Amino acid sequence: MRIVVIGGVAGGMSAAARLRRLDNDAEIVVLERSGYVSYANCGLPYYVGGVIEDHEDLLLQTPESLDERFRIDVRISSEVTAIDRERKVVSVREVSGLATYELSYDFLVLSPGATPVVPPIPGIERALALRTVEDVERMAEAVEGIPERAVVIGGGFIGVEIAENLIHRAVPTALVEATPQVLAPLDPEMAHLVADELRRHGVELHLADSVVRITERAVELGSGHVLDADLVIVAIGVRPDTTLARAAGLTIGALGGIVVDDFNRTSDPAIYAIGDAAEKTDALDGEASLVPLANIANRQGRVVADHIAGRRVRPVTTIGTAIVKVFDLTIATTGWNEKRLVAKGRPFLAVHTHPASHAGYYPGAAKMALKLLVDPESGAILGAQGVGTEGVDKRIDVIATAMRGGLTAPELADLELAYAPPFSSAKDPVNMLGYVSENLLTGLVESVQWSEVVDHADQGYLLVDVRTAGEFARGSLPGAINVPVDELRERLDELGDKDVVVICQVGQRGHVATRLLRDFGFNAKNLSGGYQTWHKSPAAELVA
């Protein structure tokens, strides 16, 4: 049996190596059009920034090492130009020469990855994109001379990573993003924290703006701004590389990826597709999605190998868990965000908290912002986001695991998580999300989101800030009055018979005050995440 794998890196090499471990007699051929078959593509931006000093450190395996250990026939600089499904052969062209040949297969695994989105902007040919080791070598060479100024087009994961690494190399950098925020998987109030961090480290942000022209020395924006640019990097995003699949007549989905079944088979049962080129199944609604992440590609490679070898296979769905470092911040997300839920018309409750990474009395505790999205009927966890300097990865990983295990939001309170003062609190931030969710789901309290405050004020709600007078003096919501929580019982008459939105710093004192006011007959709601969430939201920007 001969299995031909088109494309290496995460998905392709995972499939090939697993196949060999399952079948010592199969002939396994990997065809890779670049000069490298197994490398850490997620580490490429850090080579540009000099954090990873030797590009050899990015190389995980070579054709020689793969042949020595697994007897896999790896052919680099070999581009597949066509698939003949009827004859079950692929046409191969050696990139370094003119030689072409055909190679038959019993099973074919497509792992071509994704291609960078390069918009048809005049002068775009001057921009560098980042996909392969060859790309990063060209980019690193361009950075080596320390350009006077760089412009990064695109504020997604790769864009912000590249911007950070250019700053690390002392290159003045501007980042242009067509939408009003960086990092689209985040909701606006969470993305605002990332924008602040980028600006704090010297990245010049141009949000809600677009590039209309690239000249020899500058980048022109739709707003009329002209940015000097010796170096231009395009990081708008990627799209599935389906060139071969389309030409071969395989079914392509509405999202532009190759349609596959639970075993990653395409519309041709002898051909599988994995990684960025293949559509995935979303765990929340069962619909197709595109999630270009290495861990999913690795998992799909294993699924394909097991299926070809006749082993039982568990279907793989995705919740899109991802993480990125932006200077001193860690940003992580899993599941759906609020924007996506609103677009789908799906009801939800949003919970904002601002816990410490570990016990506050132990030195070094750092604040983080967490957001949990919950189904208001079932309590199912729909998504989560986290931003902070420490401990964010642990919390989002726990929530992602809970989602995979089918736990509801209130059941987060029941998780028995490792605790000692240097690592957490007796009530871990994940536990606290569970407690708050249970309070909301059971009707013990109601909350108001940062985006709903103005509407409530227009409806006659009184905004009551229950922080101390000193905190209130340093800033509060427009129109709010100050009644500290410890004085609330004695000053209830100041509230009249108004409906109330309660404000504190992060929501904790607000919860106490809301419960007290409800017991005294007030229709009181707590501002989710308190002033700290509102202050870093678009609502505060509008007031400013």
N, C-alpha and C positions, 0 to 999 in steps of 0.2 A: 504494500500500500504506500502510495506517495502522497504526502500532504505538502502543498505549496502555500507558503505564507507571504503575502505581499505587504511589506512594511514591518519594521522592527519596533524598537523602543518599547513602551509599556505593554500594549496589548499583544502585538505580534510575538515578541520574545516570551511573554508569559505563556501564550498558547504553545509555542514551539518547545519550550523547556518542559512544560507539563506533559505534552505528548510524548516526549522522550522518556520521562519518568514512568509513563504508563505503558509504553510499547517500545521495547528495545530493538525491534526489527523494522519498524516503519522507516521509510525514507522521508526525511524532513528537509525541505529546502526553504530558506528565507531569502527573499529578494528585496533589497533595500536600495532606493535610488540615491540616497546620500552616501557620504563616505564613512558614516558611523551607524552602527546597528543598534547599540544599546547604550543610552546615555540618559543622564538626569536632566530632562528638558526644563523641569521646574527650577533648576539651579542656574539656568542661563543668565538671567538678569544679574545675579550676584558675581558672575565672572566679569561682566561689563563693569561693575563697580569695584572690582579688585578685592572683594570680600573672599571670593574663591580665586586664588592666585594662579593656579595651574589648571588649564582646561583638561588636562589628563585626569584630574580628580572627578570630572563630570562623567567620565567613561566608565560604565559598569562592566561591560563585557566587550570583547573583540571577536572577530571571526575565528581567530586562532584559539582563544580560550573556550569558545563555544564548541569548536570542533574537538578540542582535546577532552573536554569533560562530557559533552553530550552527543558527540558525533552528529552535529547539526551542520548541514551544508549551507553556510551563510555567504551570500554573494552581494557585496556592497557595490555601489555605483552601477547598479543594475535596475533599469527602469522597465516596468511592465507597460507595454503600449497598447495591448488589446487582450481581451478574453474571448475565446471561442467556446461557448458553452456546449454546443452540439458535439464538438470533437474533444472537449475537456482538455484544452491546451491554452497556454498563455504565450504571448509573443514578448520577448525580452530584448532590450537594447542595452548594450554596455555603454554607460555614459562616457567613459574615458576613451572610447574608440568608436568604430563604425560597425562592430560585430553585432549581429542579431541572430536570435535562434528561438525555437519553440520548445516549450517544456510542458509535458502532459501532467495531469493531476488526477487523483481519485477524489480528493477533497481540496477545496481552495478556501483560504482564510484571508479576507480583506481587512487590512489594518493600515490604511493609507493616512489616517489622521485627519487633520484639518488644515486649511490654508488661511493665511491672514487676510482679513478684509482690507482691500486697498481701493478706496473710492476714486472715481474718475475726476480728480482735482488737477487742474493745470499745474505741471511741475512735480507731480507726485513721484515721478521716477527718481527724484533726488532723495526720497525718504527711504530709510532702512526699516525692514521688518524683522521680527525675531521669531524663528521657528526651529531652526536646526543649529547644529554646532558650527557649520559653515557661516550661518547668519551671525552668530555671536562673535565669531572670529573677526568678521568684517566690522561689526559694531565696536568691538574692543579696540581694533586698530584705529578706527575713527576717533575714539575717545582718548587714545593714548597721547595724542598731541594736545590735549586739553583745549577743546574748542572754546571760543569766547562766549558762545551762548548756544543752548540747545532748546528745541521745542519738541515736546512729546504730544502726539495727537491721539487722544483717547484716555479716559480716566477709569478704565477697568482694572482688573487685577494686574495684568502685565504692565499697563501704563503707569500705575502708581509705583510699582516695583522698579521700573526703569528710571522713573523720576528720582526716586530715593537714591538709587545707585549712581546716577549722574551727579547728584549733590555730594555723595560720598567721594566722588572723584574731583570735587571742587569745580564742577561745571555749572555755571548759572543756568537754571532750567525753568522754562514755562511749560505748563500743561494745559492743553485745550480740550474741553469736553463739551459736546453738543447739548447734553441734557443739563438740568440745573444742579446736578450733584455728581460726585465721584462714586464709584463702586455701586453699580445698579442693583445688585442683590440686597443692599441695605435700604431701609426706609429713610426718609429725609432727615429725621432728627438724629439718627445714628450716623448717617453719612456726614453730617455737619461736624461731628467730632473729628472725623478723618481729614476733612478739609482744613480745619484749624491746625491739625498736626502738620500737614503739608506746608501750610503757610509759615508756621512757626519755625520750620527748618529751611525756609528760603525758597520754596517752590512757588512760582508765580502762577496763580490759578486764573483761568479764563473759562468760567462755567456758563452754560446756556449760550455758547458761542461756537462758531464753526469755521473751519479753514476753507477759504474760497480760492486761494492761489498760493503756490510756492514758487518763489523766485530764487535766483542764484544765492542771495544772501539773506532772504527774509521770508516770513510767513504772513500772509494777509488774511485777516479774519472778517467774517460777515459784519461784525460790529463796526468795522473801519479801523480797528487797531492793526498796526503793523509791527510784528515781532522780529527782531534781528535773530538770525538762525544760521550758524555755521553747520549745525548738525540737526537733521530732522528725523524723528523716529515715529513710525505709524504703528499704533497699538489699539486700533479701534475694536478689534475682536477677531473671531475666526468663524469660518463656515466649514461644514463637512466637505471633505475632498471626495466627491462622488463621480469624478470624471470617468473612471473605468467602469463603475457600476452602471452609470447611465448608458454608456456606449454598449455595454453588454445586455441592456434591456432589463436589468433588475429593477424591482419596484422601489421608487423613491417617495418618501412621505411628504406630507404638506409642509413640514418644517425644513425640508431640504436634506434630510439624512436618509440613509439606507434603511428600509423597513426590515425588521427582523422579528422572529418569533421568540418564545421563551427560552429557546436554546441558541439564540443568535443565528439561526438559519435565515437566509434571505429567501426571496421568492423562488430561487433555484435550490433544491435540497442538498446539492453537492457544494454549495458556496455559503460560507459564513461571513458575517461582518461584525467587527468589534471596534471599540474605542470611539474616538471623536467622530468618525464617519457614520456611525450607526445611531439610529434613534433609540432612546431608552424608554422605559415605561415608568411614569411618575407614580410613586407609592401612594400619593394622596388621592388622586382622581383616576388613575389607571390610563391616562392619556399619554400620547407620545411626548417626549421632551428631548432636548439636546443639552447634555451635561458633559463638557469637555474636561474631565478630571482623570488623573492617572490611576487613582485607586479603582475606579470603575472599570477602566480599560484592563487593568490587571485581572480583576475579578471575571470579566467577560472572557478573557483569554483562557482562564482556567475552565470556565463553563464549556467553551467550545471544545477544548481538548478532552474533557470528560465525556461530552456527548459523542464525539467521534470515536472514542474508545469504548463506547457502550455502557458507560457508568450512569447511574441515576443522577439527575441534575436538579437543583433547586432553582426556580426562576428568580431572576435578579431584578428588583425594582430599585429606583433611586429616590433619595430625598435631597440630593444636591448639597451635601455638607462640604464646606470650603473654608479656608483660612488664608490670611495674608498678613505679612508684617509691613507696617508703614512707619519707618523710623522707630520711635519708642512704643508704638501702639501695636497691639494684636487685634485683628478684626476677624471674627468668625461668624458663620451663618449656617443654618440648616433648615430644610423645609421651605415653605412659602413665605414670602414677605407680605406686608399689609397691602402694598400696591397690587400685587397679583390677586390677592383675595378679593379686593374691591373690584378689580377688573372682571373677575369671574362671578361676581354677585354672591359670594359666599360669606355668610355671617361669621363674626369672630369677636372675641374679647381680646384686648391688648393689655399686657401687664408690663410695666416698667419698674425696674429696681436699680439701685446704685449701691451694691454691697461692696465690702472690702474683700480683697483676695484671701486674707486670712484674719485671724483674731486681731481686733483693733489694738489691743493692749500689747501685742507682740510687735517688736520693731519691724518696720518695712512694709506694713500693710498698705496696699494700693487700691484705690477706688476703680470700679469698673461700671459700665452701663450694660444692663441686660434687658432684653425685650422678649417676651413670650407671647405667642399668638395661639389662642385656644378656641375650639368649637364651643359655642355657648350652650348647646344642648347636650352633647355627649361628653364634653370635657376633653376630647381628643386634642393632642398637641399638633398644631398645624405648622409651626415654625418657630425659630428662635434666632436672635442676633446678639452678638456681644462685642463690646469695644472696651479695651483697657490695656494697661501696661503689664499686668500679671494675672494669671489664673483664668483668663478667658477661654483658652483652648480646652482646659479640663471641663469647664461647665458646659460648653457647647457639645463636647464629645459625650458627656453624660446624657444630655438631652437628646442627642441624635440616637444614642443607644436605647433610651426610653421610647423614642418614637418607633424604632425598629421592633422593639419588644411589645408594642401596643399598649404601653402604660398611658393613663390619662394624666392631665396636668395635676389634679389634686394628689395623685399617687406619687408625684415627685417628692411630696412631703414625707413619704414613707421610706424613701431610699436611705439605706444605712451606709453612708459614705465615710471614708477615712477622715478622722479628725484628730488633730493636735494643733496647738496654737500657731506653729510656724507654717501650717499648711491650709488650715480652714478655720471655720467657726463651728461651735456645737450645732448651730443651725446653718448648714452650708447654704450658699447663695441659691443652689438648685432647690434645696428644701424650702427656702423662703418663697421661691416662685410658686411652689406647690401650695403653700399656705395662702398666699394672696389669691391664687386662682380659685381655691376652694371657697374663700370668703365671697368672691364675686359670683361664682356659679351657684352658690346656695342662697344668694340674695342678702347676705349679712351686710354687705356694703355695695354701693354703686360707685363707679369711677367715671371720670371725665378725661378725655384725651386732650393733649396739647392743642390739637386742631379743632377742638369743639368748644374751647373756652369762650371765644367771641360770640358764638351762637347762643350759649347759655347766658352770657351777659346781656345780649339783646333781648332774651326772653324774660329778663328781670331778675336773674340770679345775682345774689350778692357775693362778691369774691372776698373771702375772709382768709387772711394770711395768719397762721397760728404760730409762726416762728417768733423768736425774740425780737424786741424792738431794734436791736443792733443789726440783726440779719435783715429785717424789713427795710432798714435805712439804706442798706447796701444794694437794694434792688428788689422789686417785686413786680407783679403783673399790674398793668395800668388799671386804675379804678379800684384796686384792692384796699381793704381796711385791715389794720393790724390789731388782732386780739390774740395774744399768746395763749397757747393751749392750757398752761397752768392757771390762767386767769379766766378761762372761758365760762366756767360755771357762774362766776360772780358777774359776768358782763353780758349775759344772754339777752338782756333787754335792749342792748345796742344793735341787735340783729333784727329787731322788729319781728314781723311774721314772714320775712323773706325766705325764698328758697336759697340755698347756699352751695357754693363751690368752695371747698376747703383746700387751702394751699399750705404746704410746708416745704422743706428743702428737698426731700427725696420720696415723700409719701408716707413715711412711718408715723410721724406725729399727726399727719393728716388723717390717718386711719383711726387713731385714738380719738381725735376731735370729731370725726364724722360719726363714729359710734355714739359718742356722748350726745351730739346734737340730735341724732335720730331718736335716742332714748327720750329726749325732751320734746319730741314731736316735730322737729324740723325735717324738711325734705333736703337732706344734705348729701353731697357727692364729693368724693375725694379726687383731686387732680393726680392722675397716674404718673408716678415718677417725680411728682412735685415740681418745684421751681427749677430744679436742675435740668429736668427734661425739657420743660418749656423754654428755658433760657437758651438752649442749644438747638432750638427748632426754627423752621422758617417763620413761625408765628412771631417770634421775638424779633426776627430781622425786619418784618413788616412794620412793627411798632417803632423800631429804631429808625 
